[in-house]
Amino acid sequence: MEGAILLGRVRRAAGLSQQELSRRARTSRPTLSAYENGRKSPSLDVVARLLAEAGFDLDAVPRVSYASVPGPRGSAYVVPDRLCRLPVDQALATVTLPLVLNWSDPGRQFHLARRHDRAQVYEIVLRDGTADHLQTYVDGALLVDIWPELVLPRTLRAAWAPVIAATLPSGETEQRTDRGIGCQC
């Protein structure tokens, strides 16, 4: 995301006007407007100060890359190299999956705060979803928690097992492998 777009989104998410954010961050409103419209580029220190005054932190998050892993009968699964975390409100939201994922029950709402619904969504998204679907619906910590309960094809479970195992302490990995998490069959 471009810095100008980020600054505008953060300010609006905080419910602040340009005037109020510029006052809090000790800069002028025209300067803030120039940053938000890409006419000027603020230093990293200035960006951090603007974000802090809007109630946000500047953070470096590892980039996730995705691989296509062959599945049965010419299909493919999308598997990340690491797990992502979603904002809590998104991780526990009520969602309606797009038709491409939930063609058998279009319009159905899933309540991700409910373990059973979350398991159903995760099974669907891991089996048929794209990288964008994974980033929208699957929270890494909640996936690890529910992993032993998910009903997944063996090839899909095997493809995801190293990603899940990499997040667990080594003793926990061995215990969960015994229950099927690390199964490479």
Secondary structure in CASP SS format (residue, H / E / C, confidence):
PFRMAT SS
TARGET T0000
AUTHOR 0000-0000-0000
METHOD secondary structure of the structure
MODEL  1
M C 1.00
E C 1.00
G H 1.00
A H 1.00
I H 1.00
L H 1.00
L H 1.00
G H 1.00
R H 1.00
V H 1.00
R H 1.00
R H 1.00
A H 1.00
A C 1.00
G C 1.00
L C 1.00
S C 1.00
Q H 1.00
Q H 1.00
E H 1.00
L H 1.00
S H 1.00
R H 1.00
R H 1.00
A C 1.00
R C 1.00
T C 1.00
S C 1.00
R H 1.00
P H 1.00
T H 1.00
L H 1.00
S H 1.00
A H 1.00
Y H 1.00
E H 1.00
N C 1.00
G C 1.00
R C 1.00
K C 1.00
S C 1.00
P C 1.00
S C 1.00
L H 1.00
D H 1.00
V H 1.00
V H 1.00
A H 1.00
R H 1.00
L H 1.00
L H 1.00
A H 1.00
E H 1.00
A C 1.00
G C 1.00
F C 1.00
D C 1.00
L C 1.00
D C 1.00
A C 1.00
V C 1.00
P C 1.00
R C 1.00
V C 1.00
S C 1.00
Y E 1.00
A E 1.00
S E 1.00
V E 1.00
P E 1.00
G C 1.00
P H 1.00
R H 1.00
G H 1.00
S C 1.00
A E 1.00
Y E 1.00
V E 1.00
V E 1.00
P E 1.00
D C 1.00
R C 1.00
L C 1.00
C C 1.00
R C 1.00
L C 1.00
P C 1.00
V H 1.00
D H 1.00
Q H 1.00
A H 1.00
L C 1.00
A C 1.00
T E 1.00
V E 1.00
T E 1.00
L C 1.00
P C 1.00
L C 1.00
V C 1.00
L C 1.00
N C 1.00
W C 1.00
S C 1.00
D C 1.00
P C 1.00
G C 1.00
R C 1.00
Q E 1.00
F E 1.00
H E 1.00
L C 1.00
A C 1.00
R C 1.00
R H 1.00
H H 1.00
D H 1.00
R H 1.00
A H 1.00
Q H 1.00
V H 1.00
Y H 1.00
E H 1.00
I H 1.00
V H 1.00
L H 1.00
R H 1.00
D H 1.00
G C 1.00
T C 1.00
A H 1.00
D H 1.00
H H 1.00
L H 1.00
Q H 1.00
T H 1.00
Y H 1.00
V C 1.00
D C 1.00
G H 1.00
A H 1.00
L H 1.00
L H 1.00
V H 1.00
D H 1.00
I H 1.00
W H 1.00
P H 1.00
E H 1.00
L C 1.00
V C 1.00
L C 1.00
P C 1.00
R H 1.00
T H 1.00
L H 1.00
R H 1.00
A H 1.00
A H 1.00
W H 1.00
A H 1.00
P H 1.00
V H 1.00
I H 1.00
A H 1.00
A H 1.00
T H 1.00
L C 1.00
P C 1.00
S H 1.00
G H 1.00
E H 1.00
T H 1.00
E H 1.00
Q H 1.00
R H 1.00
T H 1.00
D H 1.00
R C 1.00
G C 1.00
I C 1.00
G C 1.00
C C 1.00
Q C 1.00
C C 1.00
END
